Amino acid sequence: MSNSHERVETATHDNMLECRGLTRVYQEGPQDLTVLDNLELTVAAGERIAVVGSSGSGKTTLLNLLGGLDRPTQGEILIGGRSIKGLSEAAIGKFRNQHIGFVYQFHHLLAEFTALENVSMPLIIRGQSRSEAAKKANILLERVGMAPRGEHKPGELSGGERQRVAIARALVTDPSLVLMDEPTGNLDQTTARQILDLMDEVAERSRSAFVVVTHDMAIARHQDRVLRLDKGRLAPDTTG
Ligand SMILES: Nc1ncnc2c1ncn2[C@@H]1O[C@H](COP(=O)(O)OP(=O)(O)OP(=O)(O)O)[C@@H](O)[C@H]1O
């Protein structure tokens, strides 16, 4: 299932993700709000980190920057050693499809397509045939316990089921970097456990780096490191 020819060049780079001096200031009328302040972060290939922090500490802001959905005020993000700073919107979109898997808090599944089509989509965009894509998508749906619901559209699925489809979609391309915002928020313990096992397997097989934002300390502790976002910077979590 390797797609090494499409993978970000990592031959000389064991750091899949690097943030250098990452700063995001929101301009709010007369007062600026500095949410990320010279943040530094390094995540190795195959490493999974959890990001915890109080509400409003900037976790979603950080994920949006890492996924190229927003641009930093200052600083730089390197994925597989490559800076995404100078990329145009179109180039970032392409880069995201090729190298990043994103699980948003609100799924963002395409309402008019079935679960199977939603999970197949990133592969079809990459140029795989429909049948090839559907085959791989089915394997992922199976892994998240959603294969029997593959022909259903998101509107016919529960919140937790949609979440599982979104996770399958994020992982189907074996991305270099996986960004997850509360991935197991809607899931019962058994299903959450299945998802954690799948994350372990993908990290190991594909050497993907994971950044998982969560309020759930059990999920956080399952990752290789737990970092706390506070006052715009990340530091090892000591609240445990
Ligand atoms: N587009 C924006 N314009 C101005 N301020 C913003 C914008 N987006 C977020 N903020 C502010 O930036 C701060 C960080 O928000 P963010 O959503 O990143 O926090 P969070 O840690 O994800 O919070 P939660 O855990 O509640 O989801 C908050 O004070 C928020 O009000």
The ligand as a Gaussian input file, in Angstrom:
#p B3LYP/6-31G(d) Opt

LIG

0 1
 N      -10.736000      34.420000      12.568000
 C      -10.518000      34.890000      13.812000
 N      -10.486000      36.224000      14.038000
 C      -10.257000      36.704000      15.267000
 N      -10.041000      35.943000      16.360000
 C      -10.054000      34.607000      16.199000
 C      -10.311000      34.002000      14.924000
 N      -10.265000      32.653000      15.077000
 C      -10.002000      32.425000      16.381000
 N       -9.880000      33.595000      17.059000
 C       -9.557000      33.735000      18.482000
 O       -8.301000      33.130000      18.704000
 C       -8.266000      32.433000      19.942000
 C       -7.911000      30.971000      19.695000
 O       -8.995000      30.323000      19.006000
 P       -8.947000      28.777000      18.610000
 O      -10.229000      28.443000      17.939000
 O       -7.695000      28.510000      17.879000
 O       -8.867000      28.093000      20.066000
 P       -9.017000      26.571000      20.501000
 O       -7.892000      26.279000      21.428000
 O       -9.168000      25.706000      19.301000
 O      -10.394000      26.590000      21.319000
 P      -11.517000      25.431000      21.591000
 O      -10.835000      24.405000      22.461000
 O      -12.552000      26.193000      22.326000
 O      -11.974000      24.924000      20.257000
 C       -9.653000      32.630000      20.581000
 O       -9.536000      33.694000      21.504000
 C      -10.531000      33.016000      19.400000
 O      -11.577000      33.862000      19.823000

